């Protein structure tokens, strides 16, 4: 499974989200960020390892609307959402193994968190 860019892959991303109600895993990055560039390969590898999840790579300068009122100050900043709630939102050290451990523990029954962007599925549908 590849990762989706909401600007370049919008129709494919919407189709994927309609077909799969699994977790949405988002990396908020910036094109100028070397750390994000280095992290991307590990993020792509996790997309292959977790095919029931949908992985998105969001450039915060190209898609600020996908952050809601939040700001990203540290990279990478990750969001994990179920179709109904945020499960994780915050900066994470740029090691794919850290995200892998987190994803292996989260599912729809995990408790929600109050922080983070609004639900992205409706935002993407409206775009």
ZIRAPE-V831207 format. One record per residue. N is the residue number from 1. RES is the residue in one small letter. PHI is phi as a letter, one per 20 degrees, with the letter a starting at -180 (* if undefined). D_LAST is the distance of its C-alpha to the last C-alpha in Angstrom with 1 decimal. Layout:
n: <N,N>
res: <RES,RES>
phi: <PHI,PHI>
d_last: <D_LAST,D_LAST>
This chain:
n: <1,2,3,4,5,6,7,8,9,10,11,12,13,14,15,16,17,18,19,20,21,22,23,24,25,26,27,28,29,30,31,32,33,34,35,36,37,38,39,40,41,42,43,44,45,46,47,48,49,50,51,52,53,54,55,56,57,58,59,60,61,62,63,64,65,66,67,68,69,70,71,72,73,74,75,76,77,78,79,80,81,82,83,84,85,86,87,88,89,90,91,92,93,94,95,96,97,98,99,100,101,102,103,104,105,106,107,108,109,110,111,112,113,114,115,116,117,118,119,120,121,122,123,124,125,126,127>
res: <x,x,x,x,x,x,x,x,x,x,x,x,x,x,x,x,x,x,x,x,x,x,x,x,x,x,x,x,x,x,x,x,x,x,x,x,x,x,x,x,x,x,x,x,x,x,x,x,x,x,x,x,x,x,x,x,x,x,x,x,x,x,x,x,x,x,x,x,x,x,x,x,x,x,x,x,x,x,x,x,x,x,x,x,x,x,x,x,x,x,x,x,x,x,x,x,x,x,x,x,x,x,x,x,x,x,x,x,x,x,x,x,x,x,x,x,x,x,x,x,x,x,x,x,x,x,x>
phi: <*,e,e,d,d,f,e,e,d,g,f,f,f,f,f,f,f,f,e,c,e,f,f,d,d,c,d,e,b,b,g,e,e,f,f,f,g,f,f,g,g,f,f,f,f,f,f,f,f,c,f,e,e,d,d,c,d,d,f,f,e,e,c,f,f,e,d,m,e,e,d,d,d,c,d,f,d,d,c,c,c,e,f,c,a,e,d,b,b,r,f,b,g,f,c,g,f,f,f,g,f,f,f,f,d,e,b,g,e,f,f,e,d,e,f,o,f,f,g,e,g,f,f,f,f,f,f>
d_last: <23.3,21.4,18.8,15.2,13.6,9.7,10.1,12.8,12.5,8.9,10.5,13.5,11.9,10.3,13.7,15.5,14.0,14.9,18.3,19.2,19.2,21.0,20.3,17.3,19.0,17.2,19.2,18.1,20.0,20.7,21.8,25.0,26.0,28.8,28.7,25.2,26.3,29.3,27.4,25.0,27.7,28.5,24.9,24.6,28.0,26.8,23.9,26.8,28.9,26.4,24.9,23.9,21.4,18.1,18.2,15.6,16.6,14.5,15.9,15.8,16.3,13.4,10.8,12.6,9.8,10.3,13.9,13.7,17.1,18.8,20.3,21.4,25.0,26.3,25.2,24.3,22.5,21.5,19.5,20.4,18.6,19.6,17.3,18.8,19.9,20.3,23.4,23.8,22.4,24.4,26.0,28.1,30.8,29.7,31.5,29.8,32.6,31.5,28.1,29.8,32.2,29.4,27.5,30.8,31.3,27.9,26.8,25.3,28.6,28.4,28.4,25.3,25.1,24.1,22.8,19.5,15.8,14.2,13.3,10.6,10.1,8.7,6.4,5.2,5.6,3.8,0.0>
